Amino acid sequence: MAYPIQRMRRLRANETLRAMVRETNLTVNDLIYPMFILPGRGKKQPIQSMPGVFQFSADKLTDEIREIESLGIPSILLFGLPEHKDEMGSEASDPNGSVQQAVKKIKDLCPQMIVITDVCLCEYTSHGHCGVLKSDKTVDNDRTLDLLAREAISHVQAGCDMVAPSDMMDGRIGYIRNCLDQNGYENIPIMSYAAKFASGFYGPFRDAADCAPQFGDRRSYQMDPGNILEALREVELDIQEGADIVMVKPALAYLDVLKEIKTRFGMPTAAYNVSGEYSLIKAAAAQGWVNEETVMMEVLTAIKRAGADLIITYAAKDAARLL
Ligand code: PBG
């Protein structure tokens, strides 16, 4: 032969070798499982657009929590649905609200599980926006901050380990940090939905959390999909305001944003593999067009490779079974 061939294939010969030189290894400790909590009692309801995912009332959580625990998944992220919605999203900070009840129940069942609560008003407001409205129907940033802080405090009082504001109001991380500190909760971390884009991939979630906006859309507070420099500014501000973990959401269409954030700030960084990303795989797999397990593990590995320390995913239980 006239020239030497570089033998890259030598280390691909069998699975043992491949595993030895694998650069990115997904582990169960990377996973956070999102869950939807219904008001009332005795409920476990499938979510049509998210096969395999259910909404539970707090009293029905036991088996699910035991399963998550037995799979070794360290953490869950809770979303609550209210009994009644109103203009102000009042039930968000109800000490007996669905999430607050679920937090107590889960921490009783499984004290070492890290229970994170989503802090936002959209599930609780009659109009479905993530904040309260001004008379001209735009979202009132500054008046929303106090309601978010009350919601966060009520979650912490119920016993959650971490709060995750997902509303995208300006200044909310600093405001919530300050309120937590003043109430003696200076050791409760904040995971900030720092770079949250206005995305079509949230479609199935809006069924699950019953939080589609009743008019308009979320583009006046969530980010424009074209913007990465702005995402970096959002993350920088949230870090300055006291975020402990920064999140990029969605994950797959924003892996470049995730990579840049991890490289630039070196913070504990989470990625939210959102509802639409999950359902797309489920739907294609149900048609027999892709292999569900292969594609799911490939996607989760890619998100980790791009820089995620933590992946919030509806596929957490399925992935944990394979790890
Ligand atoms: C609420 C919230 C949303 C998601 C998480 N928190 C929906 C939205 O912003 O419209 C989406 C999660 C998913 O799609 O899995 N602010």
Boltz pocket constraint, residues with backbone or C-beta under 6 A from the ligand:
constraints:
  - pocket:
      binder: B
      contacts: [[A, 118], [A, 120], [A, 122], [A, 130], [A, 166], [A, 167], [A, 201], [A, 202], [A, 203], [A, 204], [A, 205], [A, 206], [A, 211], [A, 218], [A, 273], [A, 274], [A, 275], [A, 276]]
      max_distance: 6.0
